[in-house]
Structures are given as C-alpha cells and as structure tokens.
C-alpha cells in the first residue's frame, strides 16, 4: 500500500513540476489559481458559476486564466479589459470553441452563432443584416408584433377580471416571443387561439425545451476528452435524437413554404413573405450556397437567439418596473400624454416615448 501511495504522490509532484515549468515559459500569462492534474480548475466551480468566477476575480484580479480540463479559459471581469478584447483583439476572440453537442445541433458549426470568423460567417451576417433585419423588413413585420402583443393584452385583461387573480407572466412572455418569431419565420403560431395543428405545436414546444436544455448543459466530454467515448451523462445520445427530430421538423417547414411559394408564383404579397420565403428566393438565385441546410441553420439561429433572450429581457423589465413604482408611474404618465388611453402603443409611438426608452436601456 505504501508503495502505491509513494508512486501516485511522486507522479502528482512530477506533473505539478512539469506544468509549472511549462507555464513559466509564458511570462505574460494572467494570474491563475493552483490547478489540479487532468481536471484543472473544475474543482473550484460551484453550483452558481457566475458567483464562483466573481469570487476568483476578487482574489486574483479582473483577468484570470483558468483551465477547465483540457481547455484554457480566460475570465474577464473588467470593462476596460473586455473593451480591449472586443476592439483591439476582436478577430482573435471572434472564433467559437468547438463543443460536441453544439456542433451536432448547429449543422456542423455552420450557423451564425456557432460559426468561426471567416467568409461563411460574414456572408451569414450579411444575409441577416440585409435580408432579414433590414429597416424595410422590420417595418413589414411590425404588424405581426402588434397583433401578437394585442392578443396577449386581451388574454391578460380577461384573466385580471377573474376575481383579480395573480397572473404568471414568464410563460406568457415566452409564448409571445415564440409566436412572433415563428410568424416571422414561417407564418405560423404555436400558442394561443390561432394554433391550427395542436400536435405540431406540441412537437415544436418539446423540441425547443430540449434544445435549450442541451445547449446549456455541461458536457464533461468537452473538457475531459477521455470521457467522450463513454458519454456518462447521456447528452450525446440525446443530442443525436434531437437533431434528427428537429431537422425533420424544420425541413417540413421549408418544404411547406416552398409549396406555397410555387403555388402563388409571382403574385405573392411582399407584406406576407416569411423569412423562409426570403431565403428560398435567395436559393433560386444561388442554389449552390443557399442549400436547405443553410436555411435551416438560419431558422435555428433565429429561434435560439431571438426567443429566450427576448422573453427574459421583457420579464426583467416588468420586474424592475413593479419593484420601482415611481418609475412605473412616470412611464405610465408619459404614455398617457403621448399616446392617450384610447388605444395601445404602436411602434410608431416609440420615438416620442423618451422616458420609456430610458427604462428599456436601463433594463438592458
């Protein structure tokens, strides 16, 4: 027993010595806590990751070098250091790390959020900027947002008249953003009274929940490569099942819009064109690049980046207003003066609601 203990203790000291000698060559590296062999600094991370990183930054400074298994991680908690990373060194930090689950769920890292900086990423960014989020497209889709917000307001009014019951808003905001995005993407709603296919709506909801879970899950195989062969957490198997299911669902949306586009021909109303319709038009002019896989990748990026983030921001905004009644009263007074009480706010009213803009900026 003593021999085995001596062997492992000697091996540990040797690894520690070698790692120290290796790091000593890089004299410009940021400060770093003492790491353990193989796992690095993973043992320092608690359940709440942001609090663990905050504690480390208080102890070692605003720029800390960590090692999560085999991956080096730079932790930045200083505005000036973050500015330097995203201005002077923006190209260096523009690339994305390759995670196995993300790679499978993002069509081999070809979507806008997962693709590394280069010609493909620049082209995807150009597509979204010019074809999807251009001022003309945003103006065209304003009717969708107004209609969905009006439907939500009617639901909240009905519920509030029922013995003044408390209303849970988080799920309502999620349903709002999902409907807005899906109306813009494919001209469909999956929540509320407009749902046509309940089975398809249920499949969509389950698919999104599983996507968000897997995208946020910590896959140990990404940090300890030896565990990739084992899949102890079962995350890779789940990602494979989800990818097959999600790809079939998205392909169905693309094929459905393609059939409608062909049936309408040149008489298609520009105001009713969906995001998929726009991408299919690009596919006709350049089929070699705008494949169905690229189109599905854009849809995935819009759903994952434009739904949960938006609903969370709205939730925080309402929470802050409810916890600061004086600010809520000022915002209501401004709306009463600029819009009146005879109608709901429209997007064209926003330039005149400067205090509300301040509330939004403060929330962000």
N, C-alpha and C positions, 0 to 999 in steps of 0.2 A: 504493500500500500504506500509506504514511504517513497519507494522508487517511482511510482506513478505520479505522486504529488510533486516530487522533485522535477520530473520530466516536464509536466504541464507548467510548473512555475518558471522553469528555465525557458520554455517556449514562449510564455507570455512576456517575459523580460526581453527576449530576443526580438519579438515582434514590436514591442514598445520602442526598443532602441532603434530598430530599422526605420520605423515610422517617424521617429523624432529626427533622425539623420536626414531622411528624405525631405521632411518639411523644412528643415534648416536651410536647404538649398534655395528655397523660395523665400527670400528675406522680406519681400513686400507683401506677404500674405497677411490678411487681417487677423486679429486675435481670435483664438479658438480654445474652447474648454478641452480638458483631457478626454480623449476618445478611447473607447474600448476596441480591441481587435474584432474584426468582422462586422459588428453592429454599429460601430462608430459612436454617434451621439444619440442614437434612438432611445437609449435608456433615460435620457434627460427630458423626453417629451411626455407630458401628462395628458389627461383626457381633453382638456381645453388647450388646443395647440397654440392659439394666439397668446394666451397667458404665459405659457412656457417660453415662447420666443421673447415676450416682453421682459420676463424675469432675466433671461440670458443677456438681453441688450442692456439692462440696468447694471449688470455685473461686468460685462466685457466691452460695452460701448455700442455706438449706433451701427457699426458694421462688424458682423460676426461671421466667421467661417465655420460651418458645421458639416458633418458628414453623416448622411443617412444611409447606412450600409455602404454600398459602393459608390454612392452619388454625392458629390460635393454640393453643398447648398449655401448660398450667400444670403444672409439675413440683413435687410436694410430697414432701419427704423429712424432715419434722419431725412427730413425733407431735402436738405442740400445734397446729401449723398444720392437720394433717389433721383433728383433732378440731373445729377451728373451721369447716372446710369442711363437715363432715358433721353439725354441730349447729346453729350459728347460721345457716349458709348452705346448709342441706341442700336446700331447694327449688330453689335456683339450680343446684346441682350434680346434681340428680336426673335431669335430661334427658339423653338419649343422643345422641351425634353421629350424623349420617346418613351411613353408608357404603354404597356401591352394592351390594356383594356381600351385606352383612348385610341390607340392605333386601329383596333378592330372596329370600334364604334364610329370612327370618323373616316371610313373608307381609305385605310392605309395612310392616315395623316395628310389627306388631300383637302380637308375643309379649311375654311378661313381661320377659325380659332386654333386649329392644330397644325397647320402647315408652317414650315420654317420660311424665313425671309428669302425671297427669290422671285423669278419671273412668274411662277404659278401663283404665289401669294399676291403679288402686285396685280395680276390680272383679276383674281377673285375680288380684291379690294376695289378695283376699277368697276367691276360689274355691279357690286353692291352700291357703290357711290353714285354711279351714273344711271344705272338701270332700275335700281330698287329704292334707294333713298334720295333720289333727286328731288328738288323742290316741287317739280310737277307731279311726281309720283306720290309724294307726301300729301299734296293738296288733293289729288284724286282719291286717296284712301281716307280722307278726313270724314267722309260720310259713314264709313264703316265704324270708325271710332265713336262718332257721335251717336250712331244707332245703338251700339253695344252699351255705351255709358247710360243712355236713356233707358234701356231695358233694365240695367242694374238699379238705376234710381227708382223705377217703378216697383221692382221687387222689394227694395229696402222700404219704400213707403208703405207697401202692403203689410210687410212684417211689423213695421213700427206701430201700425194701427191695431195690432192684435194684443191688447192689454199691455202695451208698452214693454214687450219682451226684449231682452237683450239680444243683440244681433252679433254673430261671429263674422268678422269681416275678412279674415285672412283667406279663407277658401273662396269667398266671393271675388276678391281681387285676383286670385289665381284663375278662376273661371273667366273673368273679364279679359285678362291678358291672353289666355289661350284662345278665346273666341276671336279676339281682334287679330292675332297673328294668323290663325287658320283661315279667317275670312280674307286676309290679305294674300295668304299663300295659295289657297285652293278654293276660296269662295264657299267655305263650309263653316258651320258652327257645331260644336260638340257638347255644349252646355246650354241649359235653359229651354225655352219653349220652341226654339227653331230646329231642334235636333230632329232629323228625319230617320236616320238609321241608328237605333239605340245600341245594337251590337257593335257597329263600327266605332261609335262614340266610346263605348266601354273599352274596346281594344286600344283606342288612342290614349285614354287615360292611364291604363295599365302600362302601356309602353313608355309613356313619359315618366311615370313614377319610377319604373325600373331603370330608365336611362339616368335620371338624376341620382339615384342611389349608387349605381355602378361608377358614374363619373366622379362621385365624391368619396368613394370607398378607398381605403388604404390597402393596396395590393402589395404584400410583403415581397412578392417575386420581383417587383420593380427595383427594390433596394437590396435584396439578397438573392442574386441570380440563381443560386443553387436550388432555391425553393420553387423556381418556375416549373421544374419537372414534376413537382408534387401537387401543386395547386391545393394547399391545405384549406384555404378559405372557400374554395369552390367558385371564386369570382370569374375565372376564365371560362369555365363551362357556362355560367350564366350569361356572360357577355356574348358567347357564340350563339346561344339560343336567342338572345335579344336581337342580335344583329340580323339573323335570318328572318325573324318575325318583323322587325322594323323595316328591313329592306323590302320585303314583300308588301307591307302596308304603304310605304312611300311610292313604290313602283305602281301600285294601284291608283294612287292619286295622280301621278304623272300620266298614266295611260288614260285615265278618265278625262283629264283636261285636254289631252291630245285628241281624243274622240270628239269632244265638244268643239274644239278649235277647227277641226276638219269639217264638221257639220255646218258651222257658221260661216266658214270661208272668209271672204274679205269684208263681210258685213258686221264683223264683231265690234261691239261697242267698246271704245277705249276706256270708258269710265268703269266698265265691269271686268276689265282684264285683271287676272290674278298674277301673282309673282311667277307661278309656274307657266302661265301663258307667255309672259315676257321672256322667260328662259327658253321656252320652246321656239319662240321666234328667232332667238339667237342661235339655237341649234340648227334651224333651217339654213341660216347663212354660213355657219361654220360647224358642220356636224362632227368634224374630227376632234374638236376640242370640247364642245358643249355636249358631252355624252349624257345619258340618263344618270350615270353615276355622279357626274359633276352637279347636275341639277338636284339630285337627292342630297348631296353634300351641302349645298346651299340651304335647302329646306331644313336639314338637321341643325345647321349653324343658327338659323333664324329662330328655330323653336327653343334650342337650349340657351341661346344668349339673350333672347328677347322676351322670354316669358317669366321665369322665376325671378330674374333680376328686377324686372319692371314691377311685378306684384309686390316684391319685398320692399322696394322703394316707396310705393304707394302706401303700404302698411306702416312703414316708419313715419311717413309724412303725416298720416292721420293720427298715429300715436303721439307724435310730438305736439300736434295741434290740441289734442284732447288734454295733454298734460300741461299745456300753456294756454289757458282760457283767454288771457288778454290778447295773445297773438291771434287766436281763432276769431275773437270779436272784431279785431282790426281787419282781418281778411274778409269776414262777412260784410262789414260796413263798406269796404271798397267795392265788393261785388254788387251790393245793393245800389250804390251810387252809379257805377259804370254800366251795369247790366240791367238792374231792376229786378223785381220779383215776379215778373210775368212769364219768364222763360228760363231755360237752363243756359249755362255758359256755353258759348261756342268757341271753337279755336280762333276765330277771327277777333274775339274779345281779348285774347291774351296780351297783345301789345299794350293795352290800356290798363292792365292789372299789374302794376309795378310792385306793389307790396306782396302780391301772391307770388310773383317771380322771386322775390327775396326769400319767401318761405320755401320755395322749391330749391333754390340754390343752397339754403342752409341745410335742408334735408340731404341733398347730395353730398 
